[in-house]
Amino acid sequence: MNITRWEPFRDLDDMFRQYSPFFSRALRRFEGEEDVKWRPVADISETDTEYLIKAELPEVKKEDVKVTFENGQLTISGERRHESKQKNENELRVESFYGSFARSFMLPDNVDPKNIRAESKDGVLRVRIPKTTPTKPEQPIAIEVK
């Protein structure tokens, strides 16, 4: 007999994720840190020479984005500001997320942090992380047991 841990909200989360990606994004938005309002989606790819992270940041100015690298972790953070509406404009529906955002990625050991480059164009932030040649692991040392 297998024992399965019961998680009462798992079925509800699965239902939202299956039937509407919007609902799963809305639920994710409230997880984690209090000051982070939303998390941008990102695609990660790899070539022989670099890793590439493409984060969707529509309507976010490059001045409002901060990319940092510390202890093997790359963090993309910033803020998406809500546009001021016109005097005679009524918002009928707002599905976009606004406010501060953050997204972190643990990177492997074979990266060159001093040459990481980031560029923002057409609402997509591209972070290029060059690879270095992997260091050879130290040879095992035999310790004599006395």
N, C-alpha and C positions, 0 to 999 in steps of 0.2 A: 504494500500500500504506500503510495506516495503522499507526502504531506505538502500542500501548496499554501503559501502564505496568502491570506486574503487581503486584498487591497481594494477597498470599496469604490474608489474613484477611477480605477484602472479601466473598467468597462466604459465608463462615461468618457474618459479621455480617448480611448480607442474609437468610440463612436464619432466623436468630434473630428478626430484625425482622419477617419475614413471618409466621412461624408462632406466635410468642408475644411479645406486647408485654412480658411480664414479663422475658424473657431480655434484650431490648434495654435495659430499664431497669437490669438487673443489670450489664450490661457498661458502661453509661454511668457507673455509680456509681464505678467504679474509674479513670475517666479524670480527668486534671487534677491539681489540687493534692492533696497527701498528706493534709492535715488536713480536707479537705472529703469527707464520707462519702457524700452524696447530693445531688441537685439536684431541687427541686420542679418540677412541671410548671406552665406558666403559659399563660394566654390573653391576647392583646393585642387591644384594639379601639380604635376612634377615632370621635369625633363631631366636629362643627364646632368645639366649644369645648375638648375635652380628649382625652387618651389615657388608657386604662384598662388596667392590668395586674392580672389576677386570678391569684394564685398559690395552689395547693392546699397547705395546711399543716395537715393533720389532726393533732389532739392537740398542737399547738404553742401554748403560751401567748404572749399578746402581749408579755409581759415578756421572752420569749426571742427576739424578732425585732428586727432592727436594719435600718432602711432609710436609706441614705445616697445623696447625689448629689454627684459630684465630676467635673470635667472632661467634662461631657456624658454621664456614665455613671451610671445608677441601679443600686444594688446592694442586694439583699435577702439578708440572712444571719441566721444564728441557730443554734439547736440544738433538736433533738427528743430529749427524754429518754425512756429506756426505763422503763416502769412497773415498780415492784417487784412481783414475783409473790407470790401468797399462799403460805403454808406448805405447803398440800396441793395446790397447783396444778402441773401438769406442762404445759409448752408442747409441743404436738404439732407445730406448724408456725408459723413466724414469717416472714411475707413483707413486713412493713413495714420501712422504713429508719429507723434511729436514728442519732443523732450530729449533728455539725455539718453545715450546708448553706450554700450560697451560689449566687446566680444574679445575673448582671449583664446590663444592657440598655443599649445605646448609644441615646441619644435625639437627635432632630433639633434643629436650632438654634432652632426656634420654640416653645420651652417656657418656662414661668415657674417656675424652680426654687424661688423663695421661697414659692410657694403650693401646693407638692405636699402632698397629704394622703394618709394611709394609715389604714385601719381593718381590724380583724380581727373576723370574725364567722362562726360555724358552720364553722370550719376553712378559711376562704378569706380571704386577705389581698387587699384591694382598694387599689391605689395609683392615685390620680387625679392626673394631671399636666396642669394647665391649659396651653392654648396661648396664645401671644401673637401679635400681628399681626406677620407677617414683615417684617423690615427690607428696605428696598429695596436691591438691590445697587448698589454704586457704579458710576457711569457709566464706561465705558472711557475711558481717557485716551490720546490719540494722542501718541506720542513720535516726534519728527522724527529721522530717521536722517541723520547728517551724514557 
